[in-house]
Structure formats: C-alpha cells, structure tokens
C-alpha cells in the first residue's frame, strides 16, 4: 500500500450505508483521473458491497480488519502513504467516531493516524443530517481545516422519502478531489494490472461458488460454512481476462462480482442442472462450490418436532456435479476442447486426496486447500492453495495470499492451459 508513481495516492474509505455502491464509481472515476487508489472498508460496509468488487477495480488488497498485519501494521503504513482520504459514504456513526477520536475500526484508526486531508461525503436520512448532534460533529471536524465536506444533496433517499441527505454524485466527489490535489498529468490513468487482461477473450466460462443446502424440513438443512469468496474471486479474474462468465452460486451473504450472468441456486441438484444446461457451449469450467455430498432421503413439508430420544436421518448421495459435467462433455464431443478445474477441501493428506480426485474425475487441474490451516478456511479473505495438474508431475503452491490475488493466479494458469488445449485440438484436426 504505497503511493503509485503515476499519480497521488487517494484512499477511499467506504462505510456502512446504502450509498456504498456509489463508492465503486468514485474509485473508478479517481483512477480515470490518474490517481492511485486504495480502499478501506468498515465491517458494516462489507454488508453492502463485497471487498472483492473494490479489489477487482483497483487490483490492490482491501482492508476491512483493524487487526490484519503485514510487513507493517496496515493502517499505520497506509496513514503515511496517503495524500488524501475520501470518506464515501460518511455515515452519522463514522462522523461521530472521527469527531470523538474513536479508533476502533480500520477507517477511523487510519485517518486518525495520518496528517493527510480528509474529504467527507455524508449520506443519511434528513432527520439524522439535521440532528444537532450530527451537526456538532461536522462543525468540530471542519473547524480545524483538515476536514472538508462535499454534499449532501437533496433528493430521493433509501427510505423512499425525499430530502437533504443524499450522497453527492461520484462525479462531483472526483471533481472535489481534483480541486484539492490538483489535476494529474495527461495519460496517467491508473489501470488494473494486465497480468491476465484479454488472455481469455471470448471464452465461455462457468464458475460455481458457495455452499448448497439440503433441506430436512422447511427450517432445517445440511450445509457448510462456505462464503463463496474464492469462487467470486476467480469469476472476477475471468472477467478481467475477457471471458464471458456465468456464475452459479449457492446461498451466500456477499454480492457477486459483475459478470455476464448470475444464476443463484440452493441444492446440489439445482447446481448440477444449472451447470449441465450450459455444457453445450462451454469452454472452461471452475468448480469452487462446496457442494453437499448427502441429502435427507425424506423431506418433511412441516417442521419436524423434537422428540424425547435420538433421531436417525437416512441420507442419500447428491449428484456429483463435476463428474456429471465431464460425462456430459464427453457425450457431446466437447471434452477435449473444454478445460475443467475442480477444488478440494481437505483436513488431511491434502495432495494425496487431490491427486486421487484429479484422476478419478478426469479433471485437467485441481486446487486443494487444508481448511485446518490458519487463513485458509471457509469465509476467510485469504487462502493457501496447492494446484495439481494432469500434465505436471509436481504440485504448485499458490499462496498464502488474498483470494483476489489467488483468483488471478488461477486464471493465469487456466489461460495457459486453455491456449495449449485449443492449439493441440486444432493440430489434431
């Protein structure tokens, strides 16, 4: 997290308001104007927009955890590297934190540790904005000269009402940043890293992500803690590489990245049906989903009441999605042209099980991780993967690193595999 030599470093701080989605446009506008951009998020902001979205835009890690450490304490490092902070949206809660010097999240701690100027873009309901307490916090912040305010505007609000409190439009916020820092030299737009850009242009890809649920009754189900973050990172990297991506995901609580098509599903059978429906024009498949292996044989239409003793639930195997896909591709005569990659979550003999799954299911590549290792389990922002390939005798370690970084590393290898596969098929023809 250091200043980019092509432009002044701006840190966009996203806090937990409905206007958080506009921060994506603020980030892109700043990059187009030639600024290097880092992003910080409060934990509540991640409920509105996924950190993966900002990592995809900036190609930089997003910090949302005050306790995350790197070579230096993350918020101290960034505090010294930033030329200007933009808080968009600036909620009433964040204004209070800053005014009172409360440093209990990564946004407030970084801003308070830095001497850099801060541009606040408030967003809240009219009554909150006009509340004397909020007004007092804004006055306290702006009196010293370090903090300045853009907006808010009058207009439609999240409540459905209309009034003052709407966050300024991204274009206006970017214009204020330029006014504060000066224009960037012509031709200095900061673009995402080009490590995979365009390498899969026109390729039709399907990615599965997240968990599935197998219901016992209307309120109980078998599932797992998968968040979908790894699959979403791969999907975002595939889009960056130019692929036309269909993302099939189970029940998750984070927003999917911008892809061509999003297909939400619930059960393993739902996911299998969605994947097989796309086998006829598929070029590349990445199965990161944590699909339930078993489902109850009997599903009650009413809630099963608790009895006095133990209960026994009979389970059946669910469809094997990736094996079913390989079989379908072979029947369609498309297996040789389609690259298929699986994922394996293990707790022991990681590489042994990964190699077995690669061979048994006739995959091209498989990525395996041990969920008992710190920073490599479900719902984390980081991972530590080993990739086993059908044409390489030795496994390759990817990580540890952020899931966004690993997603791009995976896509880089998929692009190389796809190029080699299509060249081989063309020669044979």
N, C-alpha and C positions, 0 to 999 in steps of 0.2 A: 504494500500500500504506500507507494511513494509517488511523488509528483511526476507526471509524464512530461518529457522534454518538449513535446509538441504543443502543450497548452497548459495553462494554470490548472491546478488540481482543485476540483469542487467536490465536496461531499454532500450528497443529498440524503437527508435524514427523513425517513418515512415513519409516521406514527399512526396509531390505530383509529383511523376514521374512514368513512365510506369513500372519501375523496382520494384515498391511497392509490386508486387505479390511475389517477391523473399524474402521479409521480413518474409513471413509466414514460409518459410523453415529455415530462420535464427533463428526465435523464436523456432521452433521445435528442431533444432539442438542444441541450447543452453540448452533447457530443457533436452534433452537426455544426454547432457554433465554434468548435475547435477546442473544447475543454476536456481534460481528462476527468473522469467521474468515478468516484467511489460511492457506495451506498451503505448506509446503516439503517437498521430497522428495529423498532421496539418489538417485543414479543407479540403484542396485540396487533401490530401492523401485518404480521405474517398470517393472520387470520383472514385478511382481506386480499392480499397479493402474495404469491409464493416468492421466496427469495430467489428461486431458480429463474424467474422471469427477469429479474434485475441482473443476475449473473449472465444470462444469455445476452442481454443488451450490452453490458459493459465488459464482459469477459474478465471480470475481476470477482474475487470472493466477496460475498455479502456477510456483514457481521450483524448478528442479532442477539448474541450471547455475551454478556459482560465478562464472563469467566473464561472465554476462549483465549488460549495463549498461542503465540507463535514464537518467532525468534525474539520478539519484544512483546510486552503487554500491548495487545492490539489497539486499544483505544488511545494509549499514550503515543504509540507510533503514528497513528493517523492524525492525532491532535497537532503534531509538529509538521505534518506534510501538507495540510490543507490550507488553501488560500482563502476559501470562503465556504461556509456551511449554508445550505438551503434546507429549511425545515418545512416539508410539504407532504401532507397537511400538518399544520401546527394545531394540535388539539388543545382544549382548555386544560387538560391534565398535563400535557407537556409544557405549556406556558407556565403553569404553576411550579412544576419541577425546576425549570430553569430559573425562575424568579426567586425561588427559595433556596437554590443551590443544592437540590437533592440529586445525588449522583447514583441512583440505584438501577439505571438501565444504561445500555451502551451508548444511546444517543446523548442523554444528559451528561454522562461521565466524559465523553469525548469532547463535547462542546465546552464544558466547564474546565477541562484540562488544556484548552487551546486559547491563544490570544486572537485567533482569526475572526473576522467579522461574520455576523450571522444574519441571514435574510429569513424572516418568518412569514409563512403564508397561512394565516389562520383559516380554519374551516370548522364550523359548528353551527348549531341551531341559533336563531336570532336571540332568543331569551338568554342563552349562555353567553353569546358575544356581548350583549348589553349588560350583563350582570356586573355590578360594581366590583366584585372580587376579581373577575377576569380583567376588567378594565384597569384595575390597580396593578395587576401583574404585568400587563402590557406596558403601562406607564413606567413601572420600575425597570423593566428591561431596556426600554428605548431611551431613557434619560442619560445613560452613560455613553451613548454614541456607538457602542459596538453592535447593538441590535437594531435592525430596521425592519419595517413591515410592508408587505405588499398585500392589498386587499384588507378584509374580504369584500366580495361584491354582493349586490342584491340579486336575487333570482331564485329559481326552484331549489328546494332543499331535499335532503334524504327523507324527511318526514312526509313529503308531499305538499308541504306548505311552501310559501314563497316569502322571502325576506332577506335581510342582510345576514351574511354568514357563509355564503358560498365561496369556496376557494377560488382565487384568481385563476384565469386560464393559463395553461402551460406557456403559451407564447409570451404572455405578459411577465411571467416569472423569469423566463430566459432573458427577456429584454432588460429586466432589472439587474440580473447578474452581469450582463454585458456592461451596463451603466456603472456598476460598482467596480468591476475588474478591468474594464476596457475591452475592446474588440480583439479577437485573435487574428494573427496574420492569415492572409488568404491561403487556402489549400491546406489548412492544418486540422481538418476534421479528424477526430479520433475514431477509428473504426475498430470493430471487433477483430481479434486475431484471425488470420487467414489460414490456420493450420488445416482445416477441413473444408473451408469455404469452396463450394462448387464441385467438390470431388464426387458427389453423388447426384448431380443434376439430372432430373427427370426420373430417378429411380423411385419405384413404388414400394414403400416400406410399411410394415405393420409392427407396432410395438405393443406388448401387453405389460400392464403395470398394476401394482397394488394387490390387495387381497381379494379372495372371493368369500362368500358367505353361504353356508349350507344350513337351512333352517330346520329346526326340530319342531317348532310351533311358531305362532306369529311373533313371539317376543324373544326366542332363544335361537342361537345358531352356533355352528362351529366355524372358526375363522383363525386369523393370526394377526400380529401387530404391524404388518407391512403398511407403510405410508404411501408408497408409490413414488417416492423421491428419486430413486435410482432410475426407474423407467422413464420418468418425466425428464430427467437429465439427458438420457440417451435420445429421447424423442426431440428435445430442443437442439441437441447437437446434430441430429439428422437433418432437421430443418435448415440449420446453418450450412450444412453440406449440400443443400439444394434438393434433398429428397422430398417427395410427396408423401407425407406421413399420415397414417391412420393410427390413432392412439386408442386402444381398447383397455379400459381400466375398470377395476372393481371399486367398491365403496371407499372413498378417500375423503380427507378433510381439507386438502390443498387444491388450489386452482391449477388446471392443466396448462401447459405451455401453449402458445399459439401454433397449432398445426392445422393441416388441411381438413381433417375430420376427427372428431372425438366421439367414441362410442362407449357410453357408460353401461356396465353390466353388473350383475350381482353374483350369480352362481358360476361354478365351473362349467356347467353345461351351456350357460349363456355365453361365456367367454369362448368356449370351443365353437359354438355355432357362429359367432361373430368372426372368428379367425378363419374358419373353413369357407365362409361365404366370400372371402377375399383371396382364396388360393389361386383362382384362375388367372389373375393378373398381378401376382406377387413377385417381386424381385428380391426382397430382403425381409427377413423376419427376426425380431429380437424378443425373446420371451423372458422378461424380467419379473412377471407376475408371480406372486406367492399363492399358487392355486391349491385349494384344499384337496387333499388326496381322498378323503372319505366324506360321505354324506349320510344322514339318517335314512334307513330304509322306509320308515313311515314318518310322514309329516302330518302333525295334527292341525286341524283347522281352528282349534281353540287352544288356549293356553293350557299346558299340562300342569295339573295341580300337584303340589308337593305331597307325597305320602309319608307314612311313618318310617318306612325302611328304605333300603337302597333300591335304585332303579337300574335296569340294564337297557342300553340303547343299541340296537343292531345297526351296523354301519355297512354301507356298500361303497365300492370304488367309484370315484368320479371319472369322467373322461380324461384321458391323458392328452392334453391339448397339443403339445409339440409333436408327440408320436403320431397323433391323428393327422396333423398337418403334413408331416413328412410322407405319410402313406397317401394322402390326397394328392400331393405334388407328384408323386411317382405315377399315380394313375393318370394324371393329366399330362404326363410327359414333361413336367417343368422342374423336376428336382435338380437336374444338372445345371440349370441356369439360376437357381434360387439359393441364396446364402441364408442358412438357418443357424441362429445362435441361441443357445439356452443359458440359463443361470442355475446355479446350485447353491442352496443354503445348507451348510453342514455344521456339525458340532464336533466331529472327529474325522480322522483320515481324509482330510479335505481333498487332496489331489487324487487319492485312490478312488473315491466315490465320483469325483468329477470325470476322471478318465473312463470309468465304467459307464457313466451316463452318456458321455460323448459317443462311445462305441455302440452301446445298446440302442440308442435312439437315432443313430446315424446323423449326427449333427456335424456342422463344419467347425464351430467353435463353441466353447462353454466358458463362462466366467463363474468362479466359485469364491465364496467367502465364508469364513468361520464367524458365526454370529456371537460366539462367546468372547471374541476379542474386543477390547475397548475401541470405540469409534467405528465399528464395522457391523453393527447390528441393525435391527429394524428401526425405522423412524429417525435415524441419525442424518446429519448433513454431510457426513464423511463416510468413506468405505475403504476397504483394503482387499483388492481382488487378485486372484490368480487366473490367467486366461490359458486354457488348454486348447490347442488347435489340432485338427485331424492331420495336417501336413507338417507339423513341427514336433519333434520328439521331446523337447524340453518345454515346460510351462513357463509363462512370462508373468512376472508380477507387475501389477498396476496399482500403485498406492504405497502407503496410505495417502489419501488426498480427498478433496471435496468431491461430492458426487457429480458436480458440474464438470470438474476437471477430468474425472474418470469417464464421464459420458463422452467427452470429446476424444479421449484416448481410445475408447472402444470404437467409436465411429471411424477414426483414422484407420484402425485395423480392419474394420468391415469394408471400408472403401478399397483398401489394397486387395483384400480377398475377393471382392466383387469384380474388380478390374481383371484380376488373374483368372477368375472363373469364366467371365464372359469371353475373354481372349481365347481361352482353351476350347470353349464350346464352338466359337466361330471357326477356329482352325480345324476342328474335327468335322465341321460341316463343309 
